[in-house]
């Protein structure tokens, strides 16, 4: 063969990349083959050869000279073209990235096939064939940029159009499942609207990303913030496509250890440490702020050809990649609380009485009627409770409090200090196998598993508190591609993600009899409830740190996806039709208080009157010692087994009209099957018109004492809850929306050799099922309340020794029908919901500059329609509310005045807010007076988003690569009602509007050492010292979120509220003197609110963060190197403050008291071996 190297001006080469393969982690190489005159060359053989595996995938050109080779793994390829009568053409080292559609055109030269022409033109940067907007994270950025916790998905924050909603200190650990979904918002969609896929399959568990693979096993990923491919669905935000590494013909691997031992003192702790008002810096002060911290991450990866000695040699055919990672984190936090003293546990509160009469404890046994309908009590002499009055059960409970460890205040508060440790352990293996069955048939399988444990050390050092939160899961995907002919291909894929998440109290299985609870109560718990939830009972005591936990919880999710896509290459069209089916199942159980929760307040031990002010401390503990609770509960909760389905069909036509113009046209149809519960254990809706069964009895009561505003003839008790599969209701929780057609259109036009114009429009539907909301199990959960007295403490029917004398109530399920949850606030499903949808459009110009720099400026807009907005169906009618801008005391007195309660004595209202003799007048004015709030989400919301997005990227050249992005945006929404009686939602700046965001990343190989511009001939020790150095970093800056002030009175100028940045301090974040009414006695109530819920000009703190790292690479031998790394997150230690207090009546109004997350500076040292 005669080989000739030349730069051939006669070959027309157009190479570009676009995100047109939807939720697909592979790429496509396509193009047009022509002769020297420009006429098409049909029947030409085209091969794409993966240079790492030496595997070839071929195609033939159609009569129009077009070819397409889809479903190629990301990597470096060589494209070869052969046709009779023409020289063989070869284009070498073509880089194919995640979701790319690379257009590679050839103009063949006349000659013999045995001759070849090798094209040596540099790979162009412009995206000439795709309309989508997205950002690629290549393997080098993923593996080398500093990510403290090692979660590669954390890097989605670098894409323009994406904003962080949870601060910079969250999401970087591999066990955090919200990094790419619930911790970000994208282009005018809210958190949880995005989706992460891995190897083309959804990597989701409900609205969280399911799994974060080790950094070294991620080839690259692409964040598509606006894609107009009809194959994309099930998300209105971004779609992140992750491609895991596949093996090659050579063995490659890594072994690494990252250790983090240093964490800076948080800003507020450091301020307290150096504040002269808190005293000099002592060992005791340092102990409270310099907390131990450790984070260690270690792992190994290996990839290569699949070889079984003496049995199978998989080179050029079968490949594997495997990895294992373990991460351990131990974070200490401080806790200051209050525990009882030994004297107090003996009933001796005399030391408190010496501080003043306000600490006096009163004897419940001395209660007597007093004037004005009140009751009086006598004090315990000397503040001493006689030993004979102390409950034996209280003494047993008291033994579980630890002893005081700090001096505390003069009255004993804050006398307990503890460093709490919260360890976390993450372990994950992952494996992938790619196999080429033939030139026409190839498949891969990938499996991953993780096990995560988080221990919650309790506030108090006691076995009575604390819990463990284990989570484990596995994912599996299988993908098959079959080529029927060069113009017809089929791809099918199936995947499953399983997640098991639990909360287990440390005291699970505790023996309640050992505390003195009666056997009868334990027997009831064991027979009527799930005894697996029995733990140390929750004990709350006014003024003290409580004991115990709830019974824990368990949630398992099973997320299955099946897809099929048929591709047909026809003339200049690449036609795809496909279908997608998702099955989402969740089983869950929240135990609640299986063991009793018992509350001890000041109700029975205050005095001298029953409405006298409570003591600052002491009276709650006295109630416990006397065995007289003030409240409590036991829960009997139902489990859930819910399911929802999702089906979609799509058609996509990628039409290359000319070499400069590509048009993308698609249509997607989505059908979401409504959620069902396996045993119909869910509320479905609300019957607004049927008479409630208690109506006649309530009417009879009301007729004896009606109010003038509601004549007896107008007092009607209508409505109640309906249940799935009961009383003629369907099993499905709502009726499906069947009109979800989503058109997509996009175009790319190459204006010149250096400029491309792109535009697109698409409709994207959101989901309603268990991805968004669980079943509503009102009626299937039952709480038995501890009711200690029915006569204000004259007699006690329930005590610590016998807290539930009437036994435990069991849930009635749907049997109670319209009588369910009377007297309570309720919510229900809208029977006819509509799937929310977004209309997204974009226009961008991309320009290539010298130095391998690519810049793009884009306008991107978004309009949300049919968004869910919670609507109140049971408000106090508007005509009774005040419209004055100041407190309207006559209206407040009128609506809050007590009138005869028509529901008093009706059993269904027992234990609710409508169980008393009297009720507020406002309650009887409501449309459904037998309920509290009655609400449901209706599709009445809408939103707007407009943005300018700029991205500048420099591909690696002379050791430098960088990427920067800037977003200037405005996000308005109307998804909540300012007043319950408003006809439409309030249009206001979104709480997820962040007007400015700027990010930049850079990797720079220092130009020193062998082969570099400086000291290029260095050898030995000199090269070891000066060569192999590399610096990396990324900066993130973002505006803060908009704030509001609630239903406040404001007299001033709104523009006077914000302070200049130079004047903002944590003591005064905004101008608190701008005109707010601060007097609590003058605040609004029962009014029509006019003050907006949020203000664009008043914002919380933003992000100002710089992460840096320094690498030293040492070559050990050919292909082997050792890498030392020093990384620092938040290198400048800028704090990100939490939102300021925005309650005008608070003494802390306008002040900031905490940082957001754990974002203080952290330092990491690492060692990595690569081969």
Number of C-alpha atoms within 10 A of each C-alpha: 8 9 11 11 11 12 12 16 10 14 19 18 22 21 23 20 24 25 31 26 23 22 27 25 29 24 25 23 25 22 23 26 30 21 17 15 10 13 12 20 22 18 20 22 18 26 21 25 21 24 17 16 22 16 19 20 22 19 23 22 26 22 15 17 22 28 33 27 24 20 19 22 22 24 21 17 25 17 20 21 25 21 22 14 12 22 19 23 23 21 20 20 17 21 16 22 28 30 31 28 28 27 22 20 22 25 23 27 21 15 14 16 17 12 16 23 22 17 19 14 13 10 15 17 21 22 29 31 34 31 31 27 25 19 19 21 23 15 18 14 20 24 18 19 23 23 25 21 23 24 22 30 31 24 20 24 21 26 28 28 27 23 28 27 19 17 23 26 17 19 24 20 21 26 26 20 22 22 27 33 26 21 23 27 26 25 28 31 26 20 22 24 24 27 27 28 21 25 24 24 27 29 24 25 21 20 21 23 24 25 28 25 25 25 24 25 28 23 23 26 30 27 30 25 22 26 32 34 31 30 26 20 25 20 20 29 31 28 28 30 28 31 25 25 24 27 24 25 21 13 15 17 19 19 19 19 18 22 20 21 14 17 21 18 18 18 18 16 16 14 12 15 21 13 12 10 8 11 11 11 13 9 9 8 16 14 12 17 19 19 18 15 19 15 20 19 22 19 21 21 22 20 24 23 25 23 14 9 7 6 7 10 13 17 18 18 21 26 25 25 25 22 22 21 22 20 23 19 20 19 16 18 18 15 15 19 20 24 25 21 17 13 12 19 19 16 20 18 24 19 17 23 17 14 12 9 10 16 22 29 34 27 22 24 13 13 22 14 13 12 8 6 6 12 19 20 22 19 18 18 13 15 22 21 24 13 12 8 11 19 19 17 18 22 17 12 20 19 12 16 19 14 16 19 15 16 12 16 10 11 16 19 20 21 20 22 19 18 20 19 19 17 18 19 19 21 20 24 20 22 22 23 22 22 19 20 12 11 13 16 16 20 18 20 19 22 18 21 20 22 18 20 19 19 20 19 20 21 22 26 16 16 17 25 25 20 23 17 18 19 20 18 20 20 23 19 23 20 20 18 21 18 21 11 12 20 21 17 21 18 19 18 20 21 22 22 25 20 22 18 17 19 21 21 27 23 22 21 14 18 14 18 11 11 17 16 17 14 11 13 19 17 12 14 22 15 9 14 21 15 19 14 25 28 27 29 25 23 21 22 25 21 22 18 18 20 24 25 26 27 30 24 17 18 18 20 22 20 24 22 20 19 20 18 20 18 20 19 22 16 17 21 20 21 19 21 20 20 19 21 18 22 16 22 22 23 17 19 16 21 24 22 24 28 28 29 24 24 22 25 24 27 22 26 30 29 25 18 19 22 12 11 13 21 20 16 22 28 26 28 27 31 30 30 27 26 23 30 30 24 20 22 22 24 26 24 23 21 18 23 20 23 23 20 20 18 18 21 21 23 21 25 22 23 19 21 12 11 17 16 19 22 22 25 21 22 21 25 19 26 19 22 23 20 24 27 24 13 13 23 27 31 27 29 21 22 14 14 10 12 15 21 16 18 18 13 14 21 18 13 18 19 14 11 13 18 16 7 11 12 11 16 8 8 20 18 22 19 21 25 24 24 29 22 20 18 11 9 13 15 20 20 28 21 15 18 16 13 11 20 17 20 21 25 23 25 24 26 22 20 14 10 13 15 18 24 23 25 23 26 23 23 24 26 24 24 23 22 23 21 19 12 11 19 22 21 22 24 24 21 18 20 19 19 21 26 19 23 17 11 9 14 19 15 13 14 17 21 22 25 18 18 27 22 15 11 13 20 15 17 20 14 21 24 14 15 19 21 20 22 21 25 21 17 15 20 22 22 20 18 16 13 17 24 23 21 21 25 19 25 22 24 21 21 19 23 19 21 12 7 11 15 18 21 20 20 17 21 18 25 22 22 21 24 20 19 22 21 20 19 25 17 17 21 21 21 13 15 9 17 18 20 16 12 16 17 18 18 15 10 17 18 13 14 20 16 13 15 17 19 22 27 28 18 16 15 11 18 21 16 16 16 14 26 19 16 13 15 20 17 20 21 22 24 19 17 20 22 23 29 24 20 17 19 20 18 19 19 19 19 23 23 22 22 20 20 22 20 21 21 21 18 20 20 15 14 11 13 13 17 19 19 23 21 23 22 25 17 21 21 23 20 24 23 25 22 19 21 19 20 17 15 9 17 20 18 19 19 23 25 21 23 25 26 18 18 24 23 21 20 21 19 22 18 18 18 20 20 21 19 12 17 12 14 16 14 13 18 14 8 9 13 17 17 15 18 26 20 21 20 20 22 23 23 18 21 17 21 19 26 23 22 21 17 18 15 20 25 22 17 12 13 9 13 11 14 19 19 17 10 9 6 11 15 13 16 13 17 26 25 18 19 12 16 15 18 20 19 11 10 9 15 17 21 19 21 20 21 22 14 16 16 22 18 21 18 15 19 21 18 22 22 20 18 23 21 23 22 23 20 19 19 18 18 14 12 9 7 9 14 15 18 17 18 20 19 25 24 25 24 17 14 20 15 24 24 22 18 23 22 18 20 17 22 16 13 10 15 20 22 20 21 14 17 18 17 15 16 23 23 22 21 19 22 18 18 17 18 18 18 15
